[in-house]
């Protein structure tokens, strides 16, 4: 059974509604995803291209001879990975309005992963509101913390 989930870029210029059949995700560790996102991996959810309705289509760039990536030209948010010859595509997990529902089910491109970043759960952690100077900056700028 599918459900409609919404998402989009950071600035709100690009929005979508996706018919999601499951909450499976995966981490891609390939060098191209690392460079495209600026992270050590990209978190994706794969689904059929026809399961996505764009309120405004993302901009796209050819990231390789076999694929393109969708992004917002206004804020730079990475949104998609799309093989040219496939009826499926990947949406970035972080672009969903409710990304917490997705669970990682696997890794891709193990040869490029940064092993030290795979299990960070035991590292010390802070909440945003515990950083007094950051909270003061946000309150001065707009009177609230970001979502």
C-alpha positions as CSV (number, residue, x, y, z in Angstrom):
1,X,0.0,0.0,0.0
2,X,1.4,3.4,-0.9
3,X,1.1,6.7,0.9
4,X,1.7,10.2,-0.3
5,X,4.8,11.9,1.3
6,X,5.9,15.4,0.5
7,X,9.2,17.1,0.4
8,X,11.4,19.7,-1.3
9,X,14.4,21.9,-1.1
10,X,15.6,24.1,1.8
11,X,14.2,27.4,0.4
12,X,10.9,25.9,-0.7
13,X,11.2,26.7,-4.4
14,X,11.1,23.1,-5.5
15,X,8.4,20.8,-3.9
16,X,7.1,17.3,-4.7
17,X,4.5,14.8,-3.6
18,X,5.7,11.1,-3.9
19,X,3.7,7.9,-3.7
20,X,5.9,5.9,-1.4
21,X,5.4,2.1,-1.2
22,X,7.9,1.5,1.7
23,X,10.3,3.4,4.0
24,X,13.4,1.7,2.8
25,X,16.5,3.8,2.2
26,X,20.1,3.2,1.4
27,X,23.4,5.0,1.7
28,X,25.4,5.6,-1.5
29,X,29.1,6.1,-0.8
30,X,30.4,6.6,-4.3
31,X,32.7,9.5,-5.0
32,X,30.2,11.2,-7.2
33,X,27.6,11.2,-4.4
34,X,30.1,12.4,-1.9
35,X,31.0,15.3,-4.2
36,X,27.4,16.1,-5.2
37,X,26.3,16.3,-1.6
38,X,29.4,17.4,0.2
39,X,28.9,14.6,2.6
40,X,30.5,11.2,3.3
41,X,27.5,9.5,1.8
42,X,24.1,10.3,0.2
43,X,20.9,8.9,1.7
44,X,18.4,7.9,-0.9
45,X,14.9,6.4,-1.3
46,X,14.3,4.7,-4.7
47,X,10.9,4.8,-6.4
48,X,9.4,4.9,-9.9
49,X,9.7,8.2,-11.7
50,X,5.9,8.3,-12.3
51,X,5.3,8.1,-8.5
52,X,6.6,11.7,-8.2
53,X,4.5,14.8,-8.9
54,X,6.6,17.9,-9.0
55,X,4.9,21.2,-8.0
56,X,8.0,22.7,-9.7
57,X,10.5,20.6,-11.5
58,X,14.0,20.7,-10.1
59,X,16.9,21.9,-12.2
60,X,19.1,19.1,-13.4
61,X,22.7,18.6,-14.4
62,X,24.5,15.8,-16.1
63,X,26.7,14.3,-13.4
64,X,28.0,11.5,-15.6
65,X,27.6,10.1,-19.1
66,X,24.8,7.8,-17.7
67,X,22.9,9.9,-15.1
68,X,21.7,13.3,-14.0
69,X,20.9,14.9,-10.7
70,X,18.1,17.1,-9.7
71,X,18.7,20.1,-7.4
72,X,17.3,23.5,-6.6
73,X,19.2,26.3,-8.4
74,X,18.1,28.8,-5.8
75,X,19.4,27.1,-2.6
76,X,21.5,24.3,-4.0
77,X,19.7,21.4,-2.2
78,X,20.5,18.0,-3.8
79,X,17.1,16.3,-4.6
80,X,17.5,13.4,-7.1
81,X,19.7,10.9,-8.8
82,X,18.4,9.6,-12.1
83,X,19.8,7.0,-14.6
84,X,19.0,8.0,-18.1
85,X,17.7,4.6,-19.1
86,X,15.6,3.8,-16.0
87,X,12.0,4.3,-15.1
88,X,13.1,4.7,-11.4
89,X,14.9,7.4,-9.6
90,X,16.2,8.2,-6.1
91,X,15.1,11.0,-3.9
92,X,17.3,12.3,-1.2
93,X,16.0,11.2,2.2
94,X,16.8,14.6,3.8
95,X,14.5,16.4,1.2
96,X,11.4,14.6,2.6
97,X,9.3,16.6,5.0
98,X,9.2,13.6,7.3
99,X,12.6,11.8,6.7
100,X,12.5,10.1,10.1
101,X,10.2,7.4,8.8
102,X,12.9,6.0,6.4
103,X,15.3,3.3,7.7
104,X,18.6,2.3,6.0
105,X,18.5,-1.1,4.5
106,X,21.9,-1.2,2.8
107,X,25.0,0.5,1.4
108,X,26.2,1.0,-2.1
109,X,29.7,1.6,-3.3
110,X,31.4,0.1,-0.3
111,X,34.8,0.6,-1.9
112,X,34.5,4.4,-1.3
113,X,33.0,4.5,2.2
114,X,34.6,6.3,5.0
115,X,34.5,3.5,7.6
116,X,35.1,5.9,10.6
117,X,31.8,7.6,9.7
118,X,29.6,4.5,9.6
119,X,28.8,4.1,13.3
120,X,28.9,7.4,15.1
121,X,26.1,6.7,17.6
122,X,28.5,6.4,20.6
123,X,30.0,9.9,20.0
124,X,29.1,12.7,22.4
125,X,26.1,14.6,21.1
126,X,24.5,18.0,21.8
127,X,21.1,19.4,21.2
128,X,20.8,22.7,19.2
129,X,19.2,24.5,22.1
130,X,22.2,23.7,24.3
131,X,24.4,26.0,22.2
132,X,23.6,29.4,23.8
133,X,25.4,31.5,21.2
134,X,23.7,29.8,18.3
135,X,20.3,30.2,20.0
136,X,21.0,33.9,20.5
137,X,21.8,34.3,16.8
138,X,18.6,32.7,15.7
139,X,16.5,34.6,18.2
140,X,18.0,37.9,17.1
141,X,17.6,37.1,13.4
142,X,14.0,35.7,13.4
143,X,12.8,35.1,16.9
144,X,12.8,31.3,16.7
145,X,15.0,28.3,16.1
146,X,15.0,26.6,12.7
147,X,12.8,23.5,12.0
